[in-house]
Amino acid sequence: MITLVIIGVIAALTVPTVMNKINEQRTVSGVKTAYSKLAQAIQKAQISNGSLTTWSVDSPEDIFKLVKPNLQIMKECGYGSGCFPDVTYKYLDNREYINIDTRGDIYKFILNDGTLVVILIHRNKQGMNFWFDINGPKGPNQWAKDLFLFPVDFTTGKISVTDNSYECYKDNTGLGCAGWILKYNNTDYPATTPE
């Protein structure tokens, strides 16, 4: 009987740690896969349409048309709903963000593997953002946990995730955490934003 209690205590202590590591590896793998798919789609689009620095785009839909042939798309919602769960996403620090599905000003689609994707153009039209919800409609629907930002600079034609890790702190938005994951291969984000 004592042996069973000891085994139960050991299991209770180790199983959560193992599950956390498994979830972390899924997240790291999902971010790397999203980055790779986006990089390949942009590279192929540039082969077909010339350098990204020369693209004439006025809307996220224009960008979608250029990268669509290089991505495996399951569903295109455009500016409509139906591609994201009808929930309010959160920042990493648990503040509410937005309901992506009901926003009519962002372009949405779903990849064949179930990844949910958003395209936005920067206000100054110097770049674009891709958001990837790497586990589809499943929760937690939160920046740096399953939703990740991949900014693309029109002047360089490159994905600039490694340049925005300043927002990857547990007490902040989590918008820069794709860069953290690609650099450090983990989700051990720093706790507090430097003063």
PEPE-V927271 format. One record per residue. N is the residue number from 1. PHI is phi in whole degrees, -180 to 180 (none if undefined). NEAR is the number of other C-alpha atoms within 10 Angstrom. D_LAST is the distance of its C-alpha to the last C-alpha in Angstrom with 1 decimal. Layout:
# PEPE-V927271
n:phi:near:d_last
N:PHI:NEAR:D_LAST
N:PHI:NEAR:D_LAST
This chain:
# PEPE-V927271
n:phi:near:d_last
1:none:6:54.0
2:-63:7:51.5
3:-61:8:50.9
4:-64:9:50.0
5:-63:10:47.5
6:-62:11:45.8
7:-62:12:45.7
8:-63:11:44.3
9:-65:11:41.5
10:-61:11:40.7
11:-63:11:40.7
12:-63:11:38.4
13:-84:11:35.9
14:-93:10:36.1
15:-60:11:36.7
16:-60:11:33.2
17:-64:11:31.6
18:-64:11:34.1
19:-64:11:33.5
20:-62:11:29.7
21:-65:14:30.3
22:-63:12:32.9
23:-62:14:30.6
24:-63:17:27.8
25:-66:15:30.5
26:-62:15:31.7
27:-65:23:28.3
28:-59:22:27.8
29:-63:17:31.4
30:-64:19:31.1
31:-66:28:28.1
32:-63:17:30.0
33:-65:13:33.1
34:-61:21:31.5
35:-59:22:30.0
36:-63:12:33.4
37:-62:15:35.4
38:-66:20:33.3
39:-60:16:33.5
40:-67:15:37.2
41:-64:19:37.8
42:-69:25:36.2
43:-61:19:38.0
44:-66:17:41.3
45:-64:20:40.8
46:-70:18:40.3
47:-63:11:43.5
48:-81:12:45.3
49:-122:14:43.7
50:87:12:42.5
51:-55:16:39.0
52:-55:23:36.3
53:-65:15:35.5
54:-107:12:38.9
55:-64:15:38.8
56:-102:9:39.6
57:-126:14:37.7
58:-116:10:37.2
59:-149:17:36.3
60:-59:22:35.0
61:-63:18:38.7
62:-61:13:39.5
63:-66:21:37.0
64:-56:20:38.5
65:-61:11:42.0
66:-78:19:41.0
67:-95:19:39.3
68:-53:15:41.6
69:-63:13:44.4
70:-107:16:42.1
71:-125:17:40.7
72:-92:13:42.7
73:-98:15:42.4
74:-89:14:43.7
75:-151:15:43.0
76:-116:18:41.8
77:-100:15:40.7
78:60:19:39.5
79:-88:19:38.0
80:-87:16:39.8
81:-101:18:39.0
82:110:16:40.3
83:-103:26:38.0
84:-121:23:35.1
85:-66:18:35.3
86:-83:13:35.5
87:-138:14:32.3
88:-88:14:28.9
89:-71:21:26.4
90:-126:21:23.0
91:-75:21:19.4
92:-59:24:18.2
93:-82:16:16.5
94:76:15:20.1
95:-69:13:19.8
96:-71:13:23.0
97:-107:14:23.1
98:-145:13:26.7
99:-90:15:30.2
100:-63:20:30.6
101:-61:22:34.4
102:-92:18:35.2
103:-73:13:33.1
104:-91:12:35.7
105:-112:14:33.6
106:-127:19:32.5
107:-92:26:35.0
108:-126:29:35.5
109:-158:25:37.7
110:-123:23:38.4
111:-80:16:39.1
112:-58:12:42.2
113:-84:12:40.1
114:94:17:38.6
115:-67:23:35.2
116:-95:23:34.1
117:-134:23:32.8
118:-123:23:31.4
119:-122:23:31.6
120:-132:21:29.7
121:-104:22:29.9
122:-61:16:26.9
123:-57:8:27.6
124:-86:7:28.0
125:58:13:30.3
126:-93:13:28.5
127:-175:20:28.1
128:-140:20:28.5
129:-119:18:26.8
130:-113:21:28.6
131:-110:20:27.5
132:-119:27:29.2
133:-94:27:29.8
134:-73:26:31.1
135:-116:19:33.0
136:68:20:34.7
137:-75:17:35.1
138:-64:11:34.3
139:-69:14:31.2
140:-87:12:28.4
141:55:23:27.9
142:-148:23:24.1
143:-55:27:21.6
144:74:28:21.0
145:-109:24:24.0
146:-140:22:26.9
147:-113:29:25.6
148:-135:26:24.1
149:-100:25:23.4
150:-127:26:25.2
151:-77:23:24.6
152:-123:23:27.5
153:-92:18:27.5
154:-67:18:30.8
155:-77:12:30.6
156:-107:13:30.4
157:76:17:32.0
158:-117:16:29.5
159:-78:20:27.4
160:-110:16:23.8
161:-64:22:22.1
162:-73:17:20.7
163:-92:11:18.7
164:-121:17:16.7
165:-72:19:15.2
166:-61:16:11.6
167:-101:17:12.5
168:-105:26:13.9
169:-134:23:12.0
170:-62:19:14.1
171:-98:17:12.0
172:-133:19:12.2
173:-71:21:15.3
174:87:27:16.5
175:-65:24:17.9
176:-95:24:17.1
177:-78:31:18.6
178:-63:31:21.9
179:-62:24:20.5
180:-59:26:19.1
181:-62:23:22.5
182:-66:17:24.5
183:-83:12:22.6
184:-110:12:22.5
185:60:17:25.4
186:-157:16:23.8
187:-115:20:21.7
188:-84:12:19.7
189:-64:17:16.4
190:-61:12:13.2
191:-74:12:12.4
192:-127:11:8.8
193:-70:12:6.4
194:-62:7:3.8
195:-73:3:0.0
